[in-house]
Amino acid sequence: MIKKPIMNQPAPRIIVDIDNTLWDFASVLYDRLSGYGVPEPDKWHWDFWKSYMPVEVFLQHIDAVHKSQNGNHAPFPESRDFLLALKRSGWHIVVASHREPSNYGTTENWLNYHKLVFDELYVGPDKTVLFDTSAAVIDDSTDTLDKALKKNLIRAGLRYSWNKESDHPLFGNLTDVFSYLERRVPTSDRAS
């Protein structure tokens, strides 16, 4: 639980993932990978691709999706309201994604194009570098959520086939994620 802020203390930071959190990355990636015979996303486990292609090929396809992310790839319908609700209730939002740093501009443009509010953007190989200065993490990766748990961060995410067996708080939509956060950290416990 976050302690009540002292006067002039900054708002607590929340790390919000992009892929499969703010938009349906899995479906777009599946379209690129379907020629390899991979199963549909509802059958994916975290390392589903290993039986179908080398890691280099998989990463090339992920990077291609990130490079093409623009106005054609819409966020989930509740993404804008979710981020606005976080902001209004006192969170400092760090949108973060495991992406090649060269995709920073494309990512920032996508967020701005869709009017998704955020205070900071992190694009790089390891979101966990943000953990020491953050209070909460919203992500679909069980690896990221496991590391957040070890740091005693509040954590939650959207439920998918690749994470549904974990013990993390997972939900069907971002509205339910926000409700969970509100129960965990009442607005009165956040800076305004």
PyMOL commands that set and color helices and strands:
alter all, ss='L'
color gray80, all
select helices_A, chain A and resi 25-36+41-43+48-51+55-68+79-88+101-113+127-133+142-150+174-184+187-189
alter helices_A, ss='H'
color red, helices_A
select strands_A, chain A and resi 13-17+92-98+120-124+136-138+154-158+170-171
alter strands_A, ss='S'
color yellow, strands_A
deselect
rebuild
show_as cartoon
